[in-house]
Amino acid sequence: MTERGFNHRMESRTQARPPTRGHSPSRIEELCIERGLKMTGQRRLIARVLSEAEDHPDVEDVYRRALALDNKVSIATVYRTVRLLEEKGILERRDFGGGRARYDPADRGHHHHLIDVDTGKVIEFADPEFEALAQILARRLGFTLVGQRLELFGRREEPVAPEPAARRRKPGRDA
């Protein structure tokens, strides 16, 4: 979606498509193979769950999704696999508050996050004006920008309710 120069995508904490069986390797699985990781059946399953997630799942989310597909997967295996994928630069750890690390595929492209502190929803966005401003600020402070990450935390503004008709009358006028 585009809105005033922003490209953004909203997510819900629970959004994710279930992994499909019998298809070609997932993007995360391909990255694991490229980096020389041994791919067990459970690692393949976890890689597929992560690749097909449309949100930023935490380890518990990944475990629940994987468990729904294979009741033999253990939480310890999910923790070890997620940690390994992070160490290999395949996943990036995100801290959106709430006490649990959440994960984003490292190859998802440059983007930033706006987190709704009330619902946990995350809006991904990229904005050319922000990118230019970041470069300007770095130069002003004597730096060459080599990377950046922006995570904004906010609360949606409540819509203003229309004022009742009785209050809109001008003083001194009878109705």
Secondary structure in CASP SS format (residue, H / E / C, confidence):
PFRMAT SS
TARGET T0000
AUTHOR 0000-0000-0000
METHOD secondary structure of the structure
MODEL  1
M C 1.00
T E 1.00
E E 1.00
R C 1.00
G C 1.00
F E 1.00
N E 1.00
H E 1.00
R E 1.00
M E 1.00
E E 1.00
S C 1.00
R C 1.00
T C 1.00
Q C 1.00
A E 1.00
R C 1.00
P C 1.00
P C 1.00
T C 1.00
R C 1.00
G C 1.00
H C 1.00
S C 1.00
P C 1.00
S C 1.00
R H 1.00
I H 1.00
E H 1.00
E H 1.00
L H 1.00
C H 1.00
I H 1.00
E H 1.00
R C 1.00
G C 1.00
L C 1.00
K C 1.00
M C 1.00
T C 1.00
G H 1.00
Q H 1.00
R H 1.00
R H 1.00
L H 1.00
I H 1.00
A H 1.00
R H 1.00
V H 1.00
L H 1.00
S H 1.00
E H 1.00
A E 1.00
E C 1.00
D C 1.00
H C 1.00
P C 1.00
D E 1.00
V H 1.00
E H 1.00
D H 1.00
V H 1.00
Y H 1.00
R H 1.00
R H 1.00
A H 1.00
L H 1.00
A H 1.00
L H 1.00
D C 1.00
N C 1.00
K C 1.00
V C 1.00
S C 1.00
I H 1.00
A H 1.00
T H 1.00
V H 1.00
Y H 1.00
R H 1.00
T H 1.00
V H 1.00
R H 1.00
L H 1.00
L H 1.00
E H 1.00
E H 1.00
K C 1.00
G C 1.00
I C 1.00
L E 1.00
E E 1.00
R E 1.00
R E 1.00
D E 1.00
F C 1.00
G C 1.00
G C 1.00
G C 1.00
R C 1.00
A E 1.00
R E 1.00
Y E 1.00
D E 1.00
P E 1.00
A C 1.00
D C 1.00
R C 1.00
G C 1.00
H C 1.00
H C 1.00
H E 1.00
H E 1.00
L E 1.00
I E 1.00
D E 1.00
V C 1.00
D C 1.00
T C 1.00
G C 1.00
K C 1.00
V E 1.00
I E 1.00
E E 1.00
F E 1.00
A E 1.00
D C 1.00
P H 1.00
E H 1.00
F H 1.00
E H 1.00
A H 1.00
L H 1.00
A H 1.00
Q H 1.00
I H 1.00
L H 1.00
A H 1.00
R H 1.00
R H 1.00
L C 1.00
G C 1.00
F C 1.00
T C 1.00
L C 1.00
V C 1.00
G C 1.00
Q C 1.00
R C 1.00
L C 1.00
E E 1.00
L E 1.00
F E 1.00
G E 1.00
R C 1.00
R C 1.00
E C 1.00
E C 1.00
P C 1.00
V C 1.00
A C 1.00
P C 1.00
E C 1.00
P C 1.00
A H 1.00
A H 1.00
R H 1.00
R H 1.00
R C 1.00
K C 1.00
P C 1.00
G C 1.00
R C 1.00
D C 1.00
A C 1.00
END
